[in-house]
């Protein structure tokens, strides 16, 4: 039997990509041989740089023609399985025109898992693909070892340093806690950690510099996403707005706290925390008290947050290989190849 050909169209945006990535990890773990092609935005392309076992990556841009690139090759070599994980019903080019023997989309998620959070909800699509129970959820990204060294050097920190990261940016201003309060919180954390690092995109460089100055920390804005991911894997705490960085921190095993997010809500970071409240009313003292109550801001290296960061560090496993059944369970959709 030849290799199973898989095509995944990931959702755009950093948080969506990171919360869907465990699906890719599970399929790689359980199905061999497997040929993987993906459609991703710039965030996904950056975070997949060290995935040697992922084949062709189709980079989506704003031009609609970039979304059509997977179509012609699929007519020469149809896929065995297409996963279109984008939830926007207006985006149907891949779903309808890429040739595949079986197609599954976001409608195949088990909505009974939604109260367990976004990662488990999306991971539930695997019940239509893999026989038996799916593998344990693996969130941590595949990164070359050099990434950790480069990240620490860029932040000016030594290996083994206790690091607290702040994420003051967000997709919309209504989800942003005030920069002054992030700075006040960071200054308090500076007394409890070896370093405070402020994370953000190149567009958020000014904001990150402001927060870093107030917090007596360092701005990491604009560094490549693989380095940001590596730094988070070495960090003991992340506090940020409801944004993709919160999900990236959680995926990397760093205890993550989303400020202003409904407690226990759908988008609570994986094995992390949400701190509810109106962003214009939450004070730095309240956030610091929240962290202290949960052992996330202890003053020594033996604090629970640091231990948990190490305990939740997950790596891609290559065990319990299985072969997909001849017929993929799940609903047929228009465009499937008989």
C-alpha positions as MATLAB code, in Angstrom:
seq = 'XXXXXXXXXXXXXXXXXXXXXXXXXXXXXXXXXXXXXXXXXXXXXXXXXXXXXXXXXXXXXXXXXXXXXXXXXXXXXXXXXXXXXXXXXXXXXXXXXXXXXXXXXXXXXXXXXXXXXXXXXXXXXXXXXXXXXXXXXXXXXXXXXXXXXXXXXXXXXXXXXXXXXXXXXXXXXXXXXXXXXXXXXXXXXXXXXXXXXXXXXXXXXXXXXXXXXXXXXXXXXXXXXXXXXXXXXXXXXXXXXXXXXXXXXXXXXXXXXXXXXXXXXXXXXXXXXXXXXXXXXXXXXXXXXXXXXXXXXXXXXXXXXXXXXXXXXXXXXXXXXXXXXXXXXXXXXXXXXX';
ca = [
       0.000    0.000    0.000;
       1.353    3.435   -0.953;
       1.544    6.496    1.199;
      -1.685    8.152    2.302;
      -1.953   11.615    0.749;
      -3.269   14.271    3.128;
      -4.107   17.905    2.465;
      -5.009   20.314    5.305;
      -6.288   23.837    4.847;
      -5.648   25.577    8.161;
      -7.563   28.569    9.420;
      -5.848   31.953    9.220;
      -4.563   33.804   12.294;
      -1.985   32.644   14.802;
      -4.355   31.390   17.497;
      -6.473   29.340   15.115;
      -3.434   27.720   13.535;
      -1.890   26.802   16.890;
      -5.124   25.286   18.232;
      -5.512   23.137   15.107;
      -1.901   21.999   14.974;
      -2.457   19.000   17.316;
      -4.571   17.464   14.532;
      -1.524   17.453   12.258;
       0.657   16.023   15.038;
      -1.779   13.154   15.684;
      -2.098   12.187   12.021;
       1.676   12.210   11.607;
       2.039   10.014   14.672;
      -0.567    7.425   13.762;
      -0.420    7.141    9.970;
       2.665    5.933    8.141;
       3.621    6.370    5.390;
       1.942    9.763    5.057;
       2.444   12.540    2.508;
       1.319   15.899    3.873;
       0.557   19.111    2.033;
      -0.922   22.184    3.698;
      -2.469   25.546    2.910;
      -1.477   28.200    5.456;
      -1.137   31.922    5.988;
       2.133   33.633    6.909;
       1.803   32.670   10.598;
       1.391   28.994    9.792;
       4.195   29.012    7.236;
       6.607   30.495    9.798;
       5.719   28.004   12.518;
       6.075   25.038   10.156;
       9.627   25.942    9.121;
      11.213   23.134   11.166;
       8.648   20.457   10.232;
      10.801   18.346    7.923;
       7.992   15.812    7.513;
       5.518   18.325    6.083;
       5.755   18.475    2.315;
       4.453   21.208    0.079;
       3.143   24.350    1.797;
       0.770   26.592   -0.159;
       1.017   30.128    1.201;
      -2.279   31.998    1.122;
      -2.290   35.745    0.627;
      -5.002   38.334    0.159;
      -5.099   37.639   -3.566;
      -7.818   35.034   -4.168;
      -5.617   33.375   -6.791;
      -3.275   32.201   -4.021;
      -6.133   30.029   -2.769;
      -6.392   28.199   -6.079;
      -2.815   26.894   -6.212;
      -3.533   23.471   -4.656;
      -6.256   22.755   -7.220;
      -4.287   21.852  -10.412;
      -1.835   19.455   -8.688;
      -4.754   17.622   -7.068;
      -6.114   16.694  -10.496;
      -2.816   15.068  -11.354;
      -2.559   13.266   -7.989;
      -5.784   13.363   -5.970;
      -5.531   13.346   -2.191;
      -6.865   10.526   -0.044;
      -8.112   12.952    2.599;
      -8.724   16.673    2.608;
      -9.327   18.532    5.879;
     -10.677   22.030    5.336;
     -10.527   23.501    8.808;
     -11.529   27.020    7.860;
     -14.899   27.951    9.335;
     -15.772   30.787    6.952;
     -18.550   29.396    4.698;
     -17.694   31.965    2.040;
     -14.332   30.301    1.443;
     -15.210   27.231   -0.605;
     -12.561   27.039   -3.319;
     -10.538   24.316   -1.591;
     -13.555   22.429   -0.338;
     -15.223   22.227   -3.722;
     -12.393   22.112   -6.246;
      -9.421   20.307   -4.738;
      -9.796   16.621   -5.645;
      -9.792   14.176   -2.762;
     -11.344   10.799   -2.062;
     -12.798   12.053    1.199;
     -13.313   15.551    2.587;
     -13.988   16.594    6.153;
     -14.472   20.054    7.544;
     -15.209   21.989   10.677;
     -18.764   20.632   10.688;
     -17.261   17.285   11.724;
     -16.154   18.631   15.108;
     -17.956   17.069   18.060;
     -19.866   19.999   19.551;
     -20.243   18.097   22.813;
     -16.515   18.786   23.306;
     -16.905   22.557   22.910;
     -17.281   23.158   26.678;
     -13.837   21.540   27.077;
     -12.245   24.333   25.076;
     -11.134   25.105   21.554;
      -8.278   22.570   21.341;
     -10.336   19.524   22.389;
     -13.270   20.668   20.256;
     -11.191   20.881   17.095;
      -9.220   17.734   17.932;
     -12.489   15.797   17.961;
     -12.471   15.674   14.146;
     -10.050   12.762   14.485;
     -12.865   10.446   15.548;
     -13.856   10.414   11.859;
     -10.341    9.478   10.735;
      -8.405    7.334   13.193;
      -9.533    3.933   14.450;
      -9.964    3.706   18.206;
      -8.995    6.476   20.576;
      -6.839    9.275   19.152;
      -3.400    9.816   20.712;
      -2.901   12.153   23.633;
      -3.043   15.761   22.513;
       0.413   17.069   21.629;
       0.550   20.835   21.298;
       4.238   21.680   21.362;
       5.762   22.785   18.076;
       8.606   21.021   16.334;
      11.613   23.336   16.636;
      15.287   22.865   15.909;
      17.394   22.915   19.128;
      19.237   26.002   17.909;
      16.022   28.028   18.197;
      16.174   28.022   22.005;
      19.774   29.234   22.032;
      19.017   31.944   19.497;
      15.921   33.095   21.384;
      17.706   33.415   24.713;
      20.592   35.266   23.073;
      18.193   37.687   21.368;
      16.480   38.368   24.701;
      19.816   38.794   26.480;
      19.063   35.997   28.932;
      21.063   32.996   30.057;
      19.976   29.372   29.830;
      17.965   28.446   32.910;
      16.760   31.993   33.555;
      13.251   32.353   34.974;
      11.387   34.342   32.350;
       8.021   36.086   32.471;
       6.545   37.112   29.126;
       3.924   39.784   28.470;
       1.712   40.083   25.379;
       0.141   43.569   25.265;
      -1.136   43.313   21.688;
      -4.356   41.880   20.266;
      -6.296   41.725   17.047;
      -8.636   44.552   18.082;
      -8.267   47.441   20.574;
     -11.324   46.270   22.540;
      -9.356   43.184   23.631;
      -6.334   45.176   24.844;
      -5.526   45.853   28.485;
      -3.841   49.211   28.985;
      -0.113   49.389   28.245;
       0.480   51.284   31.501;
      -1.058   48.428   33.489;
       1.007   45.835   31.622;
       4.045   47.918   32.498;
       3.059   48.111   36.161;
       2.485   44.362   36.269;
       5.800   43.722   34.528;
       7.669   45.892   37.019;
       6.200   43.821   39.872;
       7.117   40.580   38.090;
      10.647   41.856   37.496;
      11.255   41.373   41.217;
      10.191   37.726   40.993;
      11.770   36.621   37.707;
      15.191   36.897   36.117;
      13.770   38.726   33.147;
      10.564   40.198   31.727;
      10.185   39.940   27.951;
       7.461   41.729   25.971;
       6.243   39.885   22.879;
       4.493   41.195   19.799;
       4.442   41.508   16.034;
       6.510   44.032   14.066;
       3.403   46.233   13.892;
       3.283   46.217   17.713;
       6.947   47.218   18.160;
       6.110   50.659   19.535;
       3.643   49.245   22.038;
       6.127   46.577   23.125;
       8.903   49.119   23.599;
       6.617   51.236   25.771;
       5.617   48.296   27.968;
       9.198   47.037   28.187;
      10.414   50.467   29.322;
       7.742   50.640   32.023;
       8.449   47.043   33.123;
      12.248   47.373   33.107;
      12.232   44.504   30.652;
      13.147   43.888   27.026;
      11.034   44.018   23.879;
      11.098   40.928   21.664;
       8.730   42.401   19.062;
       9.486   41.582   15.462;
      11.597   38.496   16.024;
      10.664   35.452   13.880;
       7.800   33.377   15.253;
       9.934   30.222   15.696;
      12.177   32.201   18.074;
       9.150   33.513   19.950;
       7.858   29.951   20.277;
      11.247   28.765   21.522;
      11.432   31.568   24.083;
       7.963   30.697   25.371;
       9.032   27.055   25.747;
      11.773   28.310   28.091;
       9.493   30.664   30.050;
       7.743   30.177   33.382;
       4.824   32.570   32.824;
       2.931   34.358   30.073;
       0.332   37.078   30.689;
      -1.394   38.651   27.734;
      -4.606   39.694   26.086;
      -6.965   37.311   24.335;
      -4.718   36.761   21.310;
      -2.825   34.140   19.355;
       0.256   34.553   21.529;
      -1.675   33.240   24.536;
      -2.403   30.041   22.614;
       1.195   29.801   21.397;
       2.494   30.161   24.954;
       0.135   27.462   26.201;
       1.076   25.159   23.340;
       4.734   25.506   24.334;
       4.056   24.395   27.901;
       4.272   27.887   29.391;
       1.512   28.648   31.939;
      -0.603   31.194   30.064;
      -3.076   33.734   31.443;
      -5.478   35.611   29.166;
      -6.570   38.885   30.750;
     -10.208   39.900   30.409;
     -11.364   36.561   29.041;
     -14.412   34.760   30.401;
     -13.404   32.224   33.044;
     -13.359   28.724   31.583;
     -14.485   30.043   28.204;
     -14.006   28.380   24.821;
     -10.807   30.281   24.061;
      -9.119   29.774   27.425;
      -5.512   28.804   26.619;
      -4.732   25.084   26.627;
      -4.230   24.003   30.262;
      -4.043   27.708   31.063;
      -6.086   30.412   32.723;
      -8.538   33.154   31.884;
      -8.912   36.164   34.152;
     -12.415   37.601   33.743;
     -13.285   41.242   34.176;
     -13.659   44.487   32.302;
     -10.314   45.462   30.839;
     -10.815   49.114   31.759;
     -11.394   48.138   35.383;
      -8.793   45.410   36.002;
      -5.792   46.741   37.884;
      -2.239   45.420   37.849;
      -2.624   44.595   41.537;
      -5.647   42.406   40.792;
      -3.777   40.513   38.086;
      -0.763   40.052   40.349;
      -3.041   38.727   43.108;
      -4.609   36.299   40.624;
      -1.139   35.019   39.709;
      -0.039   34.737   43.326;
      -3.161   32.797   44.338;
      -2.359   30.196   41.695;
       1.336   29.958   42.424;
       2.256   31.553   39.101;
       4.386   34.361   40.466;
       6.421   32.786   43.261;
       9.776   34.331   44.062;
      11.935   31.182   43.801;
      12.854   28.719   41.080;
      10.845   25.915   42.666;
       7.495   27.581   42.059;
       4.625   25.455   40.658;
       4.493   27.423   37.436;
       8.081   26.553   36.572;
       7.549   22.897   37.422;
       4.410   22.825   35.328;
       6.162   24.457   32.383;
       8.647   21.601   32.368;
       6.062   18.908   33.003;
       3.886   19.994   30.109;
       6.708   20.231   27.587;
       5.564   17.884   24.867;
       7.412   16.440   21.912;
       6.197   14.757   18.795;
       6.181   11.018   19.360;
       6.632    8.407   16.662;
       4.857    5.415   18.211;
       1.754    3.308   17.768;
       1.679    3.758   14.000;
      -1.540    2.751   12.355;
      -2.819    2.589    8.816;
      -6.022    4.326    7.881;
      -8.911    2.071    6.969;
      -9.597    1.757    3.267;
     -12.706    3.915    3.671;
     -12.464    7.089    5.735;
     -15.481    7.342    8.038;
     -17.358   10.593    7.881;
     -19.720   12.492    5.643;
     -19.302   12.856    1.911;
     -19.178   16.416    0.609;
     -19.453   17.890   -2.880;
     -16.230   17.492   -4.794;
     -15.133   14.214   -3.237;
     -13.495   11.858   -5.680;
     -15.090    8.415   -5.888;
];
